[in-house]
Structure formats: C-alpha cells, structure tokens
Amino acid sequence: MLTKQDLSKIKKVVREEVVSESETGQKSLRAEIILSRMQLQDRLKNLNNRVIDLEQQSKETGKNVLGLKKDVKKIDKKTDDIIDLFEHDYLDLEKRTRRIENHLQLPTLADF
C-alpha cells in the first residue's frame, strides 16, 4: 500500500513530466507559428509583387487601347472620305452617261 509520502513523490514526478512536456510542446508550437508566419509573409510579398505587375500591364493595355481607338477613328475617317469620293465620281459618271444616252437617243439599260 502507498503512503502519503509515496503519493506525494509520484505526484511531484508526474507534475514535473507534465510541465516538461508542456514546455516542449509550447516551444514546438511557437516554432511552427513563427515558420508559418514567415511563409505567409513571403506569400503576401509575392502576391503584392504580382498585383503591382498586373497594374502595370493594365496601364500599358489601357494606353494601347487608346492608341487603337485613335487609329480606328482615322481609318473610319479615311474610309468615309474614300466612299464620298467614289459616290461623287459615280454620280458624275451617271449624269454623263444619261446625257450621252439622251444625246444619242439610246435607250437606258435595265438596272441590275
């Protein structure tokens, strides 16, 4: 049978082991937390760099789009000018053709 002194000694040994194990566990947990924090900071830094790169690419793309819009406007204006020129020439040719047909008294051709 165990005496109070034996139980007290057992209690003391168990307590020392529990404290020792808890301290070891705390140290291990702190080390893991520090490592995880460092990894998260590294990932955040990489993400921040990627966001900065994407912002720069976005600005460049915006500038390119503006340049393309200007080019399209120039092309539209040139196309309109060409169409107006051909339309004017066509109308002049149509007038001349009718005048010649009338002068020569030729029947007009059927429209296609």
CORPEWO-V745996 format. One line per field, one symbol per residue. ss: DSSP state (~ for helix, > for strand, _ for the rest). Layout:
BEGIN
ss=???
END
This chain:
BEGIN
ss=___~~~~~~~~~~~~~~~~~~~~~~~~~~~~~~~~~~~~~~~~~~~~~~~~~~~~~~~~~~~~~~~~~~~~~~~~~~~~~~~~~~~~~~~~~~~~~~~~~~~~~________
END
